[in-house]
Amino acid sequence: MKQKNIVILGSTGSIGEQALDIVRAHPDRFRVLAISCNSSWEKLLRQAQEFVPEYALIGSEKYVDRFKDELPDETELLVGSDALLQLATLNDADVILNSLVGYSGFDPTVEAIKAGKKVALANKESLVVGGALINELLGDNREQLIPVDSEHSAMLQCLVGESVDQIEQLIITASGGPFRSWTKEQMKEITVEDALDHPNWSMGAKITIDSATMMNKGLEIIEAHWLFDIPLEKIEPVVHPQSIIHSVITFTDGSSKAQLGPPTMKVPILYALTYPDRITLDAPRLDWQSAFDLNFEPVDYDRFPCLRLAIEAIKEGGLAPAILNAANEVAVARFLKEEITYIEIPKVIESCLEQLNNSESVTLESLKNIDQRARKLALTI
C-alpha cells in the first residue's frame, strides 16, 4: 500500500503532535512531507530530526540561525507565514492537515482546495470566516474537505450511508467547560488559570478559553452549517458533561445515531487522514462492563453569551462571522495577558459586531479587510 504524504500545518500544536503520534504508529501508511510552526522552533527541530520531512517552515525569522544548522540535510527550511501557502499546495501532498490556530488557517485552506488537495480541517475558523467561499470552491467535491473536530467527525461518521436530506436535527454536544455550574456572580472572579483548567480535554490555550466561554461551540455550529449544508434551525447545542457522545443526528423517521468514545482527538484525526477507511488505533475504549452515566443539560445562553453571539452572527450573515472571529481572537489573547476579565470577552466581541458594518459582499479581499479592522477595534475596547 502506497504511503500517504502528509503536510502538517501547525505540527507543534496539540493536533499536530497527536497526528505525528499516529504517523509513528503507522509508518507504513503515512510519510511526513512537511511540517510547520510559528515560533516553537525547538519542538519543530526535534520533529524534523525524527521524521526528516522535505520541508520545515518556521514563521519567525528571529529563530532561524539557531534552527537551520541542525536541520537534516534532506530538509529544506522555509521562513515566514507566506510560505504556508507553498506547503498547502505541494504537488506530492496527499493530505493537508490544517491545524493552524485562528484566521491564519484560512488562506492555506482556500489555496489547498484550489490546488485540488484533500484537506483534513482542524482550523474551524476557515469555515467560520469564509464558509460560503469555501463551499463555492468545493462545488460537488465535498469529500475534499474532511473535519477533524471531534463533533464534526462524529456527524460525518453518523452520516455514512445516510442522506443529508433526511436529517431532522443535528445535536452538537458540549462539555460545558470548567464553569458549567458556576453562577454569573462567581464568573466575575474567573482567573486565567481557572479558564485553562478544562475538565475533559487537553488543548492549546486559545481553544481551551473558547471552550470555557462556549464560543467554541458557537464556532462549531457555524462550521456544521457550512460542512453539511444544514439550516441553522436544525442545529441544536446541548451540554453533555462526560464528553462521551460527540454528536447525535436525528433522522426524519425519528431514529437517532450517535458516535461515542472516550475523549481523545486521535480518533477524529486518524479518521480524517484515512476517510472513508478505518485502520487500527491504540486509543482508549469504553468499558461496557462498567457502569457509567450519560447526562444532558440545556445550554444557558445567559451565562454563556459568546454562544448566543456566534449564532446571531451566522444568522446575520455577510461579514458578521468574520468580525466575530477576529474580535474573539483578540479578546481571548487580551484575557490570557490579563488585560481584560473573563466576563469582558463577550463584551468586546459584541461591541465590535455593533460598531462595524458587515453588509459588504463576502470576498477574499473584504474578509481580510474586515478581519484587520475588527482586530484593531477589539484592541481599543
C-alpha positions as CSV (number, residue, x, y, z in Angstrom):
1,M,0.0,0.0,0.0
2,K,1.3,3.4,-1.0
3,Q,2.2,5.8,1.8
4,K,0.2,8.9,2.1
5,N,2.2,12.1,2.1
6,I,1.0,14.3,4.9
7,V,1.6,18.0,5.3
8,I,1.0,19.2,8.9
9,L,0.4,22.9,9.2
10,G,0.9,23.6,12.9
11,S,2.8,20.5,13.7
12,T,4.0,21.7,17.2
13,G,0.4,22.2,18.5
14,S,-1.8,19.7,20.2
15,I,-3.4,18.4,17.0
16,G,-0.1,18.3,15.1
17,E,1.7,16.4,17.8
18,Q,-1.1,13.8,18.0
19,A,-1.0,13.4,14.3
20,L,2.7,12.7,14.5
21,D,1.9,10.0,17.1
22,I,-0.4,8.4,14.5
23,V,2.4,8.5,11.9
24,R,4.7,6.8,14.5
25,A,2.1,4.1,14.9
26,H,1.6,3.6,11.2
27,P,4.9,4.4,9.4
28,D,3.9,2.1,6.6
29,R,0.8,4.2,5.9
30,F,2.0,7.8,6.4
31,R,5.0,9.8,5.4
32,V,5.6,13.3,6.8
33,L,6.2,15.6,3.8
34,A,6.2,18.9,5.5
35,I,5.8,20.5,9.0
36,S,5.4,24.0,10.3
37,C,5.3,26.1,13.4
38,N,5.1,29.8,14.3
39,S,7.7,30.1,17.0
40,S,8.2,26.7,18.7
41,W,11.4,26.1,16.9
42,E,13.0,23.6,19.3
43,K,10.0,21.4,19.1
44,L,9.9,21.7,15.3
45,L,13.6,20.9,15.1
46,R,13.1,17.6,17.1
47,Q,10.2,16.7,14.8
48,A,12.4,17.4,11.7
49,Q,15.2,15.3,13.0
50,E,12.9,12.4,13.7
51,F,10.7,12.4,10.6
52,V,13.1,14.1,8.1
53,P,10.4,15.9,6.0
54,E,11.2,17.5,2.7
55,Y,10.2,20.9,4.2
56,A,10.2,22.5,7.6
57,L,8.6,26.0,8.0
58,I,9.2,28.4,10.8
59,G,7.0,31.6,11.0
60,S,9.5,33.9,12.7
61,E,12.9,34.8,11.3
62,K,14.5,35.5,14.7
63,Y,14.9,31.8,15.4
64,V,16.3,30.8,12.1
65,D,20.0,30.9,12.9
66,R,19.6,28.6,15.9
67,F,17.5,26.3,13.8
68,K,18.9,25.9,10.3
69,D,22.3,24.4,11.2
70,E,20.8,21.4,13.0
71,L,18.2,20.5,10.3
72,P,18.7,17.3,8.4
73,D,20.4,17.9,5.0
74,E,17.3,16.4,3.3
75,T,15.0,19.1,4.8
76,E,14.6,22.4,3.1
77,L,13.9,25.4,5.5
78,L,11.2,27.8,4.7
79,V,10.7,31.0,6.7
80,G,7.6,33.3,7.1
81,S,3.9,32.7,7.2
82,D,3.5,33.4,3.4
83,A,5.3,30.0,2.8
84,L,2.3,28.2,4.4
85,L,0.6,28.6,1.0
86,Q,3.5,26.8,-0.6
87,L,3.2,23.9,1.8
88,A,-0.6,23.8,1.3
89,T,-0.2,23.2,-2.4
90,L,2.8,20.9,-2.7
91,N,2.5,18.6,-5.7
92,D,3.4,15.5,-3.8
93,A,1.0,16.1,-0.9
94,D,-1.9,13.7,-0.5
95,V,-3.4,15.3,2.7
96,I,-3.0,18.8,4.1
97,L,-3.7,18.6,7.9
98,N,-4.6,22.2,8.7
99,S,-4.2,22.6,12.5
100,L,-3.3,26.3,12.5
101,V,-5.0,28.5,15.1
102,G,-7.4,31.2,14.1
103,Y,-7.7,33.3,10.9
104,S,-4.1,32.3,9.9
105,G,-5.5,29.0,8.7
106,F,-8.0,30.5,6.2
107,D,-5.7,31.2,3.3
108,P,-4.0,27.8,3.4
109,T,-7.4,26.1,3.4
110,V,-8.5,28.1,0.3
111,E,-5.3,27.5,-1.6
112,A,-5.2,23.8,-0.8
113,I,-8.8,23.4,-2.1
114,K,-7.9,25.4,-5.2
115,A,-5.0,23.0,-5.8
116,G,-7.3,20.0,-5.5
117,K,-5.8,18.8,-2.3
118,K,-7.6,16.8,0.3
119,V,-7.8,18.9,3.5
120,A,-8.1,17.5,7.0
121,L,-9.5,20.6,8.7
122,A,-8.8,21.2,12.3
123,N,-8.9,25.0,11.7
124,K,-12.6,25.7,12.2
125,E,-12.1,29.4,11.7
126,S,-11.7,28.7,7.9
127,L,-15.4,27.9,7.7
128,V,-16.5,30.4,10.3
129,V,-14.9,33.2,8.3
130,G,-15.4,32.1,4.7
131,G,-17.7,29.1,4.7
132,A,-19.7,30.4,1.7
133,L,-16.5,31.0,-0.4
134,I,-15.0,27.6,0.6
135,N,-18.2,25.7,-0.4
136,E,-18.2,27.5,-3.7
137,L,-14.7,26.3,-4.3
138,L,-15.5,22.8,-3.3
139,G,-18.6,22.6,-5.6
140,D,-19.8,19.0,-5.7
141,N,-16.5,17.7,-4.4
142,R,-17.4,18.0,-0.7
143,E,-15.3,15.0,0.4
144,Q,-12.2,17.0,-0.4
145,L,-12.7,18.7,3.0
146,I,-12.8,16.4,6.0
147,P,-13.4,17.7,9.5
148,V,-11.0,17.0,12.4
149,D,-13.1,18.5,15.2
150,S,-14.5,15.6,17.3
151,E,-18.1,16.8,17.0
152,H,-18.0,17.2,13.2
153,S,-16.1,13.9,12.7
154,A,-18.9,12.3,14.8
155,M,-21.5,13.9,12.4
156,L,-19.6,12.6,9.4
157,Q,-19.4,9.1,10.8
158,C,-23.1,9.1,11.6
159,L,-23.9,10.2,8.0
160,V,-22.1,7.3,6.4
161,G,-24.8,5.5,4.3
162,E,-27.3,8.3,5.0
163,S,-28.7,11.2,3.1
164,V,-28.2,14.8,4.4
165,D,-31.8,15.4,3.1
166,Q,-33.1,13.0,5.8
167,I,-31.6,14.9,8.7
168,E,-34.3,16.3,11.0
169,Q,-32.0,17.6,13.8
170,L,-28.3,17.7,14.4
171,I,-27.4,17.7,18.1
172,I,-23.9,19.1,18.8
173,T,-22.6,18.2,22.3
174,A,-20.6,20.5,24.6
175,S,-18.8,19.5,27.8
176,G,-19.9,22.8,29.4
177,G,-16.2,23.5,30.2
178,P,-14.9,24.3,33.7
179,F,-17.7,26.8,34.5
180,R,-20.7,24.7,33.7
181,S,-22.1,25.0,37.2
182,W,-20.8,28.5,38.1
183,T,-23.1,31.4,38.8
184,K,-22.8,34.7,37.0
185,E,-21.6,36.2,40.2
186,Q,-18.8,33.6,40.5
187,M,-17.9,34.2,36.9
188,K,-16.8,37.7,37.8
189,E,-13.8,36.2,39.7
190,I,-12.6,33.7,37.0
191,T,-8.8,33.8,36.5
192,V,-6.8,32.7,33.5
193,E,-5.6,29.6,35.5
194,D,-9.3,28.7,36.2
195,A,-10.2,29.0,32.5
196,L,-7.3,26.9,31.3
197,D,-8.3,24.0,33.5
198,H,-10.6,22.0,31.2
199,P,-12.2,19.0,32.9
200,N,-12.1,16.6,29.9
201,W,-9.8,17.7,27.1
202,S,-6.1,18.7,26.7
203,M,-5.9,21.5,24.1
204,G,-4.0,24.7,23.3
205,A,-4.7,27.9,25.2
206,K,-6.9,29.6,22.7
207,I,-9.3,26.7,22.1
208,T,-9.4,26.0,25.8
209,I,-10.5,29.5,26.6
210,D,-13.1,29.2,23.7
211,S,-14.4,26.1,25.4
212,A,-14.6,27.9,28.7
213,T,-16.7,30.7,27.2
214,M,-18.5,28.2,24.9
215,M,-17.6,30.3,21.9
216,N,-16.0,27.1,20.7
217,K,-19.5,25.6,20.4
218,G,-20.8,28.7,18.6
219,L,-17.9,28.4,16.0
220,E,-18.7,24.7,15.7
221,I,-22.4,25.4,14.9
222,I,-21.3,27.7,12.1
223,E,-18.8,25.1,10.9
224,A,-21.5,22.4,10.9
225,H,-23.9,24.7,9.0
226,W,-21.3,25.0,6.1
227,L,-19.9,21.5,6.3
228,F,-23.2,19.7,5.9
229,D,-25.3,22.4,4.3
230,I,-27.7,22.2,7.3
231,P,-30.1,25.1,8.2
232,L,-29.3,26.7,11.5
233,E,-32.7,25.9,12.9
234,K,-31.9,22.2,12.6
235,I,-28.6,22.5,14.7
236,E,-29.1,22.3,18.5
237,P,-26.3,22.5,21.1
238,V,-26.7,20.5,24.3
239,V,-24.4,20.2,27.3
240,H,-23.0,16.7,27.9
241,P,-20.5,16.8,30.8
242,Q,-18.9,13.4,30.1
243,S,-17.8,14.2,26.5
244,I,-18.5,10.6,25.5
245,I,-21.2,11.2,22.9
246,H,-19.6,13.6,20.4
247,S,-22.7,14.4,18.3
248,V,-26.1,13.0,17.5
249,I,-28.1,13.0,14.3
250,T,-31.9,12.5,14.4
251,F,-33.4,11.5,11.1
252,T,-36.9,12.2,9.7
253,D,-38.2,8.7,10.7
254,G,-37.4,9.5,14.4
255,S,-34.3,7.3,14.6
256,S,-31.1,8.8,16.0
257,K,-27.4,7.9,15.5
258,A,-24.7,8.9,17.9
259,Q,-20.9,8.5,17.8
260,L,-19.3,7.6,21.1
261,G,-15.9,7.3,22.6
262,P,-13.6,8.4,25.4
263,P,-12.3,12.0,24.9
264,T,-9.4,11.7,22.5
265,M,-8.6,13.7,19.4
266,K,-6.6,10.9,17.8
267,V,-9.7,9.1,16.6
268,P,-11.0,12.1,14.5
269,I,-7.5,12.9,13.3
270,L,-7.0,9.4,12.1
271,Y,-10.5,9.2,10.5
272,A,-9.8,12.4,8.6
273,L,-6.4,11.1,7.3
274,T,-7.9,7.7,6.2
275,Y,-11.5,8.6,5.3
276,P,-13.6,6.7,4.3
277,D,-11.5,3.8,5.6
278,R,-10.6,2.9,9.1
279,I,-7.4,1.4,10.4
280,T,-6.3,0.3,13.9
281,L,-5.5,2.8,16.6
282,D,-4.2,2.3,20.1
283,A,-6.7,4.6,21.8
284,P,-8.9,4.4,24.9
285,R,-12.0,2.2,24.6
286,L,-15.3,2.5,26.5
287,D,-15.7,-0.2,29.1
288,W,-19.2,-1.5,28.6
289,Q,-19.0,-3.8,31.6
290,S,-18.6,-0.8,34.0
291,A,-21.5,1.4,34.9
292,F,-21.3,5.0,33.7
293,D,-23.7,7.8,33.3
294,L,-24.5,9.9,30.2
295,N,-26.1,13.3,31.3
296,F,-27.5,16.1,29.2
297,E,-28.5,19.7,30.1
298,P,-29.8,22.6,28.1
299,V,-27.4,25.4,27.2
300,D,-27.6,28.5,29.5
301,Y,-27.2,31.4,27.0
302,D,-27.4,33.9,29.8
303,R,-24.2,32.6,31.5
304,F,-22.5,31.9,28.1
305,P,-23.3,34.9,25.9
306,C,-20.5,34.0,23.4
307,L,-22.6,31.1,22.1
308,R,-25.5,33.4,21.5
309,L,-23.3,36.0,19.7
310,A,-22.0,33.3,17.4
311,I,-25.5,32.1,16.5
312,E,-26.6,35.7,15.9
313,A,-23.6,36.4,13.7
314,I,-24.2,33.5,11.3
315,K,-27.9,34.4,11.2
316,E,-27.0,37.9,10.3
317,G,-24.5,36.6,7.6
318,G,-22.3,38.8,5.5
319,L,-19.1,39.7,7.3
320,A,-20.5,39.3,10.8
321,P,-18.9,35.8,11.4
322,A,-15.5,37.2,10.3
323,I,-16.0,40.1,12.8
324,L,-17.0,37.7,15.5
325,N,-13.9,35.5,14.9
326,A,-11.4,38.3,14.8
327,A,-12.8,40.1,17.9
328,N,-12.8,36.8,19.7
329,E,-9.2,36.0,18.9
330,V,-8.1,39.4,20.2
331,A,-10.4,39.3,23.3
332,V,-9.0,35.8,24.2
333,A,-5.4,37.0,23.7
334,R,-6.1,40.0,25.9
335,F,-7.7,37.8,28.6
336,L,-4.7,35.5,28.6
337,K,-2.5,38.6,29.1
338,E,-4.9,39.6,31.9
339,E,-5.7,42.9,30.2
340,I,-9.5,42.1,30.4
341,T,-11.5,39.8,32.6
342,Y,-13.3,36.6,31.5
343,I,-16.8,38.3,31.5
344,E,-15.4,41.1,29.3
345,I,-14.6,38.7,26.5
346,P,-18.2,38.7,25.1
347,K,-18.5,42.5,25.7
348,V,-15.5,43.1,23.4
349,I,-17.0,40.9,20.7
350,E,-20.5,42.4,20.9
351,S,-19.1,45.9,20.7
352,C,-17.2,45.1,17.5
353,L,-20.3,43.5,16.0
354,E,-22.3,46.6,16.8
355,Q,-19.7,49.1,15.6
356,L,-18.5,47.5,12.3
357,N,-20.5,47.4,9.1
358,N,-20.9,43.8,7.9
359,S,-23.1,44.3,4.8
360,E,-20.3,44.2,2.2
361,S,-20.3,41.2,-0.1
362,V,-18.1,38.4,1.0
363,T,-14.9,38.2,-1.0
364,L,-11.3,37.3,0.0
365,E,-10.4,41.0,0.0
366,S,-13.4,42.1,2.1
367,L,-12.7,39.3,4.6
368,K,-9.1,40.3,5.0
369,N,-10.1,44.0,5.4
370,I,-12.8,43.4,8.0
371,D,-10.5,41.0,9.9
372,Q,-7.9,43.7,10.3
373,R,-10.4,46.4,11.2
374,A,-12.1,44.1,13.8
375,R,-8.7,43.3,15.4
376,K,-7.7,46.9,15.7
377,L,-11.1,47.8,17.2
378,A,-11.0,44.9,19.6
379,L,-7.7,46.2,21.0
380,T,-9.2,49.5,21.9
381,I,-12.3,48.4,23.7
